[in-house]
Amino acid sequence: MTADRGEEPHVRQLLGAYVLDALEDGESGPVARHLQRCGACAAAYVEVAEAVSLLALLNLDDLLE
Ligand SMILES: [Zn+2]
């Protein structure tokens, strides 16, 4: 746990892996909780999820390389 001043790190860098369910077991929980509290990251998550779902229709294998 980090001792900051009420600002926890944003999770945008993890959203791609989170959407693809590629995070470690200990990482996905904090990301999910952050998304519930942070509107900016929640909005980014929606964008990433939509983009990934569209790309997944095309070629998921390429994304995971
Ligand atoms: Zn955030």
PDB file of the backbone (N, CA, C, O) and the ligand in Angstrom, with CONECT records:
HET     ZN  A 101       1
ATOM      1  N   MET A   1       0.836  -1.197   0.000  1.00  0.00           N
ATOM      2  CA  MET A   1       0.000   0.000   0.000  1.00  0.00           C
ATOM      3  C   MET A   1       0.879   1.260   0.000  1.00  0.00           C
ATOM      4  O   MET A   1       1.856   1.347   0.744  1.00  0.00           O
ATOM      5  N   THR A   2       0.531   2.187  -0.809  1.00  0.00           N
ATOM      6  CA  THR A   2       1.296   3.420  -0.857  1.00  0.00           C
ATOM      7  C   THR A   2       0.658   4.462   0.051  1.00  0.00           C
ATOM      8  O   THR A   2      -0.563   4.511   0.199  1.00  0.00           O
ATOM      9  N   ALA A   3       1.491   5.285   0.652  1.00  0.00           N
ATOM     10  CA  ALA A   3       0.990   6.320   1.542  1.00  0.00           C
ATOM     11  C   ALA A   3       1.022   7.658   0.814  1.00  0.00           C
ATOM     12  O   ALA A   3       1.954   8.445   0.981  1.00  0.00           O
ATOM     13  N   ASP A   4       0.022   7.903   0.026  1.00  0.00           N
ATOM     14  CA  ASP A   4      -0.016   9.181  -0.679  1.00  0.00           C
ATOM     15  C   ASP A   4      -1.033  10.092   0.012  1.00  0.00           C
ATOM     16  O   ASP A   4      -1.526   9.777   1.095  1.00  0.00           O
ATOM     17  N   ARG A   5      -1.333  11.192  -0.608  1.00  0.00           N
ATOM     18  CA  ARG A   5      -2.235  12.154   0.038  1.00  0.00           C
ATOM     19  C   ARG A   5      -3.650  12.050  -0.522  1.00  0.00           C
ATOM     20  O   ARG A   5      -4.219  13.031  -1.003  1.00  0.00           O
ATOM     21  N   GLY A   6      -4.189  10.877  -0.450  1.00  0.00           N
ATOM     22  CA  GLY A   6      -5.572  10.714  -0.882  1.00  0.00           C
ATOM     23  C   GLY A   6      -5.740  10.493  -2.369  1.00  0.00           C
ATOM     24  O   GLY A   6      -6.850  10.259  -2.846  1.00  0.00           O
ATOM     25  N   GLU A   7      -4.645  10.565  -3.103  1.00  0.00           N
ATOM     26  CA  GLU A   7      -4.738  10.313  -4.530  1.00  0.00           C
ATOM     27  C   GLU A   7      -4.073   8.988  -4.842  1.00  0.00           C
ATOM     28  O   GLU A   7      -2.858   8.847  -4.700  1.00  0.00           O
ATOM     29  N   GLU A   8      -4.854   8.032  -5.259  1.00  0.00           N
ATOM     30  CA  GLU A   8      -4.270   6.759  -5.627  1.00  0.00           C
ATOM     31  C   GLU A   8      -3.894   6.798  -7.102  1.00  0.00           C
ATOM     32  O   GLU A   8      -4.452   7.590  -7.862  1.00  0.00           O
ATOM     33  N   PRO A   9      -2.967   5.962  -7.508  1.00  0.00           N
ATOM     34  CA  PRO A   9      -2.553   5.976  -8.919  1.00  0.00           C
ATOM     35  C   PRO A   9      -3.703   5.569  -9.828  1.00  0.00           C
ATOM     36  O   PRO A   9      -4.497   4.687  -9.500  1.00  0.00           O
ATOM     37  N   HIS A  10      -3.770   6.219 -10.954  1.00  0.00           N
ATOM     38  CA  HIS A  10      -4.780   5.831 -11.933  1.00  0.00           C
ATOM     39  C   HIS A  10      -4.363   4.538 -12.620  1.00  0.00           C
ATOM     40  O   HIS A  10      -3.201   4.136 -12.569  1.00  0.00           O
ATOM     41  N   VAL A  11      -5.315   3.907 -13.252  1.00  0.00           N
ATOM     42  CA  VAL A  11      -5.079   2.548 -13.733  1.00  0.00           C
ATOM     43  C   VAL A  11      -5.139   2.459 -15.254  1.00  0.00           C
ATOM     44  O   VAL A  11      -5.312   1.378 -15.818  1.00  0.00           O
ATOM     45  N   ARG A  12      -4.996   3.604 -15.906  1.00  0.00           N
ATOM     46  CA  ARG A  12      -5.186   3.564 -17.356  1.00  0.00           C
ATOM     47  C   ARG A  12      -4.199   2.639 -18.050  1.00  0.00           C
ATOM     48  O   ARG A  12      -4.533   1.995 -19.044  1.00  0.00           O
ATOM     49  N   GLN A  13      -2.991   2.577 -17.525  1.00  0.00           N
ATOM     50  CA  GLN A  13      -2.000   1.723 -18.176  1.00  0.00           C
ATOM     51  C   GLN A  13      -2.352   0.243 -18.044  1.00  0.00           C
ATOM     52  O   GLN A  13      -1.857  -0.595 -18.798  1.00  0.00           O
ATOM     53  N   LEU A  14      -3.210  -0.063 -17.080  1.00  0.00           N
ATOM     54  CA  LEU A  14      -3.587  -1.469 -16.854  1.00  0.00           C
ATOM     55  C   LEU A  14      -4.885  -1.845 -17.554  1.00  0.00           C
ATOM     56  O   LEU A  14      -5.261  -3.017 -17.585  1.00  0.00           O
ATOM     57  N   LEU A  15      -5.571  -0.849 -18.116  1.00  0.00           N
ATOM     58  CA  LEU A  15      -6.915  -1.120 -18.622  1.00  0.00           C
ATOM     59  C   LEU A  15      -6.910  -2.117 -19.774  1.00  0.00           C
ATOM     60  O   LEU A  15      -7.797  -2.966 -19.870  1.00  0.00           O
ATOM     61  N   GLY A  16      -5.919  -2.016 -20.642  1.00  0.00           N
ATOM     62  CA  GLY A  16      -5.868  -2.945 -21.776  1.00  0.00           C
ATOM     63  C   GLY A  16      -5.784  -4.390 -21.301  1.00  0.00           C
ATOM     64  O   GLY A  16      -6.521  -5.259 -21.766  1.00  0.00           O
ATOM     65  N   ALA A  17      -4.870  -4.624 -20.367  1.00  0.00           N
ATOM     66  CA  ALA A  17      -4.716  -5.973 -19.832  1.00  0.00           C
ATOM     67  C   ALA A  17      -5.939  -6.379 -19.017  1.00  0.00           C
ATOM     68  O   ALA A  17      -6.335  -7.545 -19.008  1.00  0.00           O
ATOM     69  N   TYR A  18      -6.538  -5.389 -18.327  1.00  0.00           N
ATOM     70  CA  TYR A  18      -7.733  -5.676 -17.528  1.00  0.00           C
ATOM     71  C   TYR A  18      -8.883  -6.124 -18.419  1.00  0.00           C
ATOM     72  O   TYR A  18      -9.586  -7.085 -18.108  1.00  0.00           O
ATOM     73  N   VAL A  19      -9.066  -5.421 -19.524  1.00  0.00           N
ATOM     74  CA  VAL A  19     -10.148  -5.776 -20.452  1.00  0.00           C
ATOM     75  C   VAL A  19      -9.920  -7.168 -21.035  1.00  0.00           C
ATOM     76  O   VAL A  19     -10.859  -7.937 -21.240  1.00  0.00           O
ATOM     77  N   LEU A  20      -8.660  -7.467 -21.294  1.00  0.00           N
ATOM     78  CA  LEU A  20      -8.321  -8.770 -21.880  1.00  0.00           C
ATOM     79  C   LEU A  20      -8.204  -9.865 -20.820  1.00  0.00           C
ATOM     80  O   LEU A  20      -7.885 -11.011 -21.137  1.00  0.00           O
ATOM     81  N   ASP A  21      -8.465  -9.505 -19.552  1.00  0.00           N
ATOM     82  CA  ASP A  21      -8.371 -10.462 -18.447  1.00  0.00           C
ATOM     83  C   ASP A  21      -6.958 -11.045 -18.371  1.00  0.00           C
ATOM     84  O   ASP A  21      -6.774 -12.238 -18.132  1.00  0.00           O
ATOM     85  N   ALA A  22      -5.979 -10.186 -18.577  1.00  0.00           N
ATOM     86  CA  ALA A  22      -4.585 -10.629 -18.619  1.00  0.00           C
ATOM     87  C   ALA A  22      -3.797 -10.153 -17.406  1.00  0.00           C
ATOM     88  O   ALA A  22      -2.577 -10.315 -17.370  1.00  0.00           O
ATOM     89  N   LEU A  23      -4.458  -9.573 -16.419  1.00  0.00           N
ATOM     90  CA  LEU A  23      -3.758  -9.101 -15.224  1.00  0.00           C
ATOM     91  C   LEU A  23      -3.503 -10.249 -14.265  1.00  0.00           C
ATOM     92  O   LEU A  23      -4.160 -11.288 -14.311  1.00  0.00           O
ATOM     93  N   GLU A  24      -2.516 -10.025 -13.385  1.00  0.00           N
ATOM     94  CA  GLU A  24      -2.299 -10.987 -12.307  1.00  0.00           C
ATOM     95  C   GLU A  24      -3.519 -10.990 -11.386  1.00  0.00           C
ATOM     96  O   GLU A  24      -4.305 -10.043 -11.376  1.00  0.00           O
ATOM     97  N   ASP A  25      -3.666 -12.058 -10.620  1.00  0.00           N
ATOM     98  CA  ASP A  25      -4.820 -12.167  -9.739  1.00  0.00           C
ATOM     99  C   ASP A  25      -4.922 -10.982  -8.789  1.00  0.00           C
ATOM    100  O   ASP A  25      -6.021 -10.497  -8.518  1.00  0.00           O
ATOM    101  N   GLY A  26      -3.792 -10.515  -8.284  1.00  0.00           N
ATOM    102  CA  GLY A  26      -3.801  -9.435  -7.312  1.00  0.00           C
ATOM    103  C   GLY A  26      -3.998  -8.060  -7.916  1.00  0.00           C
ATOM    104  O   GLY A  26      -4.176  -7.087  -7.183  1.00  0.00           O
ATOM    105  N   GLU A  27      -3.971  -7.958  -9.226  1.00  0.00           N
ATOM    106  CA  GLU A  27      -4.061  -6.658  -9.865  1.00  0.00           C
ATOM    107  C   GLU A  27      -5.475  -6.305 -10.300  1.00  0.00           C
ATOM    108  O   GLU A  27      -5.848  -5.132 -10.289  1.00  0.00           O
ATOM    109  N   SER A  28      -6.260  -7.291 -10.678  1.00  0.00           N
ATOM    110  CA  SER A  28      -7.570  -6.994 -11.248  1.00  0.00           C
ATOM    111  C   SER A  28      -8.523  -6.422 -10.199  1.00  0.00           C
ATOM    112  O   SER A  28      -9.367  -5.588 -10.527  1.00  0.00           O
ATOM    113  N   GLY A  29      -8.402  -6.854  -8.946  1.00  0.00           N
ATOM    114  CA  GLY A  29      -9.276  -6.351  -7.894  1.00  0.00           C
ATOM    115  C   GLY A  29      -9.124  -4.857  -7.662  1.00  0.00           C
ATOM    116  O   GLY A  29     -10.107  -4.118  -7.700  1.00  0.00           O
ATOM    117  N   PRO A  30      -7.876  -4.402  -7.418  1.00  0.00           N
ATOM    118  CA  PRO A  30      -7.659  -2.958  -7.241  1.00  0.00           C
ATOM    119  C   PRO A  30      -8.108  -2.148  -8.450  1.00  0.00           C
ATOM    120  O   PRO A  30      -8.641  -1.050  -8.287  1.00  0.00           O
ATOM    121  N   VAL A  31      -7.906  -2.662  -9.654  1.00  0.00           N
ATOM    122  CA  VAL A  31      -8.341  -1.947 -10.851  1.00  0.00           C
ATOM    123  C   VAL A  31      -9.861  -1.807 -10.837  1.00  0.00           C
ATOM    124  O   VAL A  31     -10.389  -0.729 -11.111  1.00  0.00           O
ATOM    125  N   ALA A  32     -10.558  -2.883 -10.522  1.00  0.00           N
ATOM    126  CA  ALA A  32     -12.022  -2.842 -10.499  1.00  0.00           C
ATOM    127  C   ALA A  32     -12.516  -1.836  -9.464  1.00  0.00           C
ATOM    128  O   ALA A  32     -13.468  -1.097  -9.713  1.00  0.00           O
ATOM    129  N   ARG A  33     -11.866  -1.811  -8.304  1.00  0.00           N
ATOM    130  CA  ARG A  33     -12.287  -0.869  -7.256  1.00  0.00           C
ATOM    131  C   ARG A  33     -11.996   0.564  -7.677  1.00  0.00           C
ATOM    132  O   ARG A  33     -12.789   1.467  -7.410  1.00  0.00           O
ATOM    133  N   HIS A  34     -10.869   0.770  -8.329  1.00  0.00           N
ATOM    134  CA  HIS A  34     -10.538   2.123  -8.792  1.00  0.00           C
ATOM    135  C   HIS A  34     -11.564   2.601  -9.809  1.00  0.00           C
ATOM    136  O   HIS A  34     -11.967   3.763  -9.784  1.00  0.00           O
ATOM    137  N   LEU A  35     -11.980   1.732 -10.687  1.00  0.00           N
ATOM    138  CA  LEU A  35     -12.934   2.120 -11.725  1.00  0.00           C
ATOM    139  C   LEU A  35     -14.273   2.543 -11.120  1.00  0.00           C
ATOM    140  O   LEU A  35     -14.990   3.360 -11.697  1.00  0.00           O
ATOM    141  N   GLN A  36     -14.603   1.985  -9.962  1.00  0.00           N
ATOM    142  CA  GLN A  36     -15.868   2.343  -9.320  1.00  0.00           C
ATOM    143  C   GLN A  36     -15.814   3.741  -8.716  1.00  0.00           C
ATOM    144  O   GLN A  36     -16.845   4.383  -8.517  1.00  0.00           O
ATOM    145  N   ARG A  37     -14.594   4.207  -8.427  1.00  0.00           N
ATOM    146  CA  ARG A  37     -14.462   5.510  -7.759  1.00  0.00           C
ATOM    147  C   ARG A  37     -13.977   6.614  -8.678  1.00  0.00           C
ATOM    148  O   ARG A  37     -14.154   7.794  -8.376  1.00  0.00           O
ATOM    149  N   CYS A  38     -13.363   6.245  -9.803  1.00  0.00           N
ATOM    150  CA  CYS A  38     -12.718   7.242 -10.643  1.00  0.00           C
ATOM    151  C   CYS A  38     -13.446   7.343 -11.987  1.00  0.00           C
ATOM    152  O   CYS A  38     -13.368   6.440 -12.820  1.00  0.00           O
ATOM    153  N   GLY A  39     -14.139   8.436 -12.175  1.00  0.00           N
ATOM    154  CA  GLY A  39     -14.903   8.604 -13.402  1.00  0.00           C
ATOM    155  C   GLY A  39     -14.028   8.667 -14.640  1.00  0.00           C
ATOM    156  O   GLY A  39     -14.412   8.180 -15.704  1.00  0.00           O
ATOM    157  N   ALA A  40     -12.840   9.273 -14.502  1.00  0.00           N
ATOM    158  CA  ALA A  40     -11.949   9.404 -15.654  1.00  0.00           C
ATOM    159  C   ALA A  40     -11.483   8.032 -16.136  1.00  0.00           C
ATOM    160  O   ALA A  40     -11.502   7.745 -17.333  1.00  0.00           O
ATOM    161  N   CYS A  41     -11.068   7.196 -15.201  1.00  0.00           N
ATOM    162  CA  CYS A  41     -10.602   5.866 -15.590  1.00  0.00           C
ATOM    163  C   CYS A  41     -11.767   4.989 -16.038  1.00  0.00           C
ATOM    164  O   CYS A  41     -11.607   4.151 -16.926  1.00  0.00           O
ATOM    165  N   ALA A  42     -12.931   5.176 -15.432  1.00  0.00           N
ATOM    166  CA  ALA A  42     -14.100   4.406 -15.858  1.00  0.00           C
ATOM    167  C   ALA A  42     -14.451   4.736 -17.308  1.00  0.00           C
ATOM    168  O   ALA A  42     -14.791   3.850 -18.093  1.00  0.00           O
ATOM    169  N   ALA A  43     -14.366   6.018 -17.651  1.00  0.00           N
ATOM    170  CA  ALA A  43     -14.644   6.409 -19.031  1.00  0.00           C
ATOM    171  C   ALA A  43     -13.597   5.830 -19.972  1.00  0.00           C
ATOM    172  O   ALA A  43     -13.920   5.370 -21.067  1.00  0.00           O
ATOM    173  N   ALA A  44     -12.337   5.855 -19.537  1.00  0.00           N
ATOM    174  CA  ALA A  44     -11.266   5.279 -20.354  1.00  0.00           C
ATOM    175  C   ALA A  44     -11.476   3.778 -20.515  1.00  0.00           C
ATOM    176  O   ALA A  44     -11.216   3.213 -21.577  1.00  0.00           O
ATOM    177  N   TYR A  45     -11.948   3.144 -19.449  1.00  0.00           N
ATOM    178  CA  TYR A  45     -12.195   1.706 -19.501  1.00  0.00           C
ATOM    179  C   TYR A  45     -13.250   1.371 -20.543  1.00  0.00           C
ATOM    180  O   TYR A  45     -13.104   0.412 -21.301  1.00  0.00           O
ATOM    181  N   VAL A  46     -14.307   2.162 -20.576  1.00  0.00           N
ATOM    182  CA  VAL A  46     -15.371   1.928 -21.553  1.00  0.00           C
ATOM    183  C   VAL A  46     -14.812   2.030 -22.969  1.00  0.00           C
ATOM    184  O   VAL A  46     -15.131   1.218 -23.837  1.00  0.00           O
ATOM    185  N   GLU A  47     -13.970   3.044 -23.186  1.00  0.00           N
ATOM    186  CA  GLU A  47     -13.386   3.205 -24.518  1.00  0.00           C
ATOM    187  C   GLU A  47     -12.502   2.020 -24.882  1.00  0.00           C
ATOM    188  O   GLU A  47     -12.561   1.503 -25.997  1.00  0.00           O
ATOM    189  N   VAL A  48     -11.683   1.599 -23.926  1.00  0.00           N
ATOM    190  CA  VAL A  48     -10.791   0.466 -24.194  1.00  0.00           C
ATOM    191  C   VAL A  48     -11.610  -0.798 -24.437  1.00  0.00           C
ATOM    192  O   VAL A  48     -11.319  -1.570 -25.351  1.00  0.00           O
ATOM    193  N   ALA A  49     -12.634  -1.002 -23.615  1.00  0.00           N
ATOM    194  CA  ALA A  49     -13.442  -2.210 -23.754  1.00  0.00           C
ATOM    195  C   ALA A  49     -14.139  -2.245 -25.110  1.00  0.00           C
ATOM    196  O   ALA A  49     -14.222  -3.293 -25.751  1.00  0.00           O
ATOM    197  N   GLU A  50     -14.632  -1.096 -25.533  1.00  0.00           N
ATOM    198  CA  GLU A  50     -15.301  -1.051 -26.838  1.00  0.00           C
ATOM    199  C   GLU A  50     -14.302  -1.318 -27.956  1.00  0.00           C
ATOM    200  O   GLU A  50     -14.585  -2.071 -28.888  1.00  0.00           O
ATOM    201  N   ALA A  51     -13.133  -0.694 -27.855  1.00  0.00           N
ATOM    202  CA  ALA A  51     -12.118  -0.894 -28.896  1.00  0.00           C
ATOM    203  C   ALA A  51     -11.679  -2.349 -28.949  1.00  0.00           C
ATOM    204  O   ALA A  51     -11.536  -2.930 -30.024  1.00  0.00           O
ATOM    205  N   VAL A  52     -11.468  -2.929 -27.768  1.00  0.00           N
ATOM    206  CA  VAL A  52     -11.016  -4.319 -27.725  1.00  0.00           C
ATOM    207  C   VAL A  52     -12.089  -5.249 -28.276  1.00  0.00           C
ATOM    208  O   VAL A  52     -11.785  -6.195 -29.003  1.00  0.00           O
ATOM    209  N   SER A  53     -13.334  -4.980 -27.932  1.00  0.00           N
ATOM    210  CA  SER A  53     -14.398  -5.869 -28.410  1.00  0.00           C
ATOM    211  C   SER A  53     -14.512  -5.794 -29.925  1.00  0.00           C
ATOM    212  O   SER A  53     -14.786  -6.799 -30.582  1.00  0.00           O
ATOM    213  N   LEU A  54     -14.306  -4.616 -30.475  1.00  0.00           N
ATOM    214  CA  LEU A  54     -14.334  -4.490 -31.931  1.00  0.00           C
ATOM    215  C   LEU A  54     -13.149  -5.207 -32.557  1.00  0.00           C
ATOM    216  O   LEU A  54     -13.294  -5.934 -33.540  1.00  0.00           O
ATOM    217  N   LEU A  55     -11.976  -4.993 -31.974  1.00  0.00           N
ATOM    218  CA  LEU A  55     -10.778  -5.640 -32.512  1.00  0.00           C
ATOM    219  C   LEU A  55     -10.851  -7.152 -32.348  1.00  0.00           C
ATOM    220  O   LEU A  55     -10.380  -7.905 -33.201  1.00  0.00           O
ATOM    221  N   ALA A  56     -11.448  -7.587 -31.239  1.00  0.00           N
ATOM    222  CA  ALA A  56     -11.531  -9.018 -30.986  1.00  0.00           C
ATOM    223  C   ALA A  56     -12.348  -9.708 -32.072  1.00  0.00           C
ATOM    224  O   ALA A  56     -12.110 -10.871 -32.398  1.00  0.00           O
ATOM    225  N   LEU A  57     -13.304  -8.986 -32.624  1.00  0.00           N
ATOM    226  CA  LEU A  57     -14.091  -9.564 -33.707  1.00  0.00           C
ATOM    227  C   LEU A  57     -13.213  -9.791 -34.938  1.00  0.00           C
ATOM    228  O   LEU A  57     -13.472 -10.673 -35.756  1.00  0.00           O
ATOM    229  N   LEU A  58     -12.168  -8.969 -35.043  1.00  0.00           N
ATOM    230  CA  LEU A  58     -11.312  -9.084 -36.215  1.00  0.00           C
ATOM    231  C   LEU A  58     -10.242 -10.153 -36.016  1.00  0.00           C
ATOM    232  O   LEU A  58     -10.145 -11.114 -36.780  1.00  0.00           O
ATOM    233  N   ASN A  59      -9.431  -9.956 -34.953  1.00  0.00           N
ATOM    234  CA  ASN A  59      -8.341 -10.910 -34.773  1.00  0.00           C
ATOM    235  C   ASN A  59      -7.767 -10.796 -33.365  1.00  0.00           C
ATOM    236  O   ASN A  59      -6.823 -10.037 -33.141  1.00  0.00           O
ATOM    237  N   LEU A  60      -8.316 -11.528 -32.434  1.00  0.00           N
ATOM    238  CA  LEU A  60      -7.864 -11.472 -31.047  1.00  0.00           C
ATOM    239  C   LEU A  60      -6.437 -11.995 -30.899  1.00  0.00           C
ATOM    240  O   LEU A  60      -5.684 -11.497 -30.061  1.00  0.00           O
ATOM    241  N   ASP A  61      -6.065 -12.959 -31.675  1.00  0.00           N
ATOM    242  CA  ASP A  61      -4.743 -13.551 -31.538  1.00  0.00           C
ATOM    243  C   ASP A  61      -3.640 -12.523 -31.734  1.00  0.00           C
ATOM    244  O   ASP A  61      -2.627 -12.552 -31.035  1.00  0.00           O
ATOM    245  N   ASP A  62      -3.835 -11.616 -32.682  1.00  0.00           N
ATOM    246  CA  ASP A  62      -2.816 -10.622 -32.930  1.00  0.00           C
ATOM    247  C   ASP A  62      -2.643  -9.697 -31.737  1.00  0.00           C
ATOM    248  O   ASP A  62      -1.528  -9.256 -31.455  1.00  0.00           O
ATOM    249  N   LEU A  63      -3.739  -9.393 -31.025  1.00  0.00           N
ATOM    250  CA  LEU A  63      -3.675  -8.486 -29.888  1.00  0.00           C
ATOM    251  C   LEU A  63      -2.875  -9.081 -28.735  1.00  0.00           C
ATOM    252  O   LEU A  63      -2.259  -8.345 -27.964  1.00  0.00           O
ATOM    253  N   LEU A  64      -2.878 -10.371 -28.614  1.00  0.00           N
ATOM    254  CA  LEU A  64      -2.283 -11.003 -27.442  1.00  0.00           C
ATOM    255  C   LEU A  64      -0.811 -11.317 -27.651  1.00  0.00           C
ATOM    256  O   LEU A  64      -0.157 -11.800 -26.727  1.00  0.00           O
ATOM    257  N   GLU A  65      -0.285 -11.067 -28.801  1.00  0.00           N
ATOM    258  CA  GLU A  65       1.128 -11.370 -29.036  1.00  0.00           C
ATOM    259  C   GLU A  65       2.032 -10.368 -28.315  1.00  0.00           C
ATOM    260  O   GLU A  65       3.256 -10.468 -28.401  1.00  0.00           O
TER     261      GLU A  65
HETATM  262 ZN    ZN A 101      -8.357   6.937 -12.159  1.00  0.00          ZN2+
END
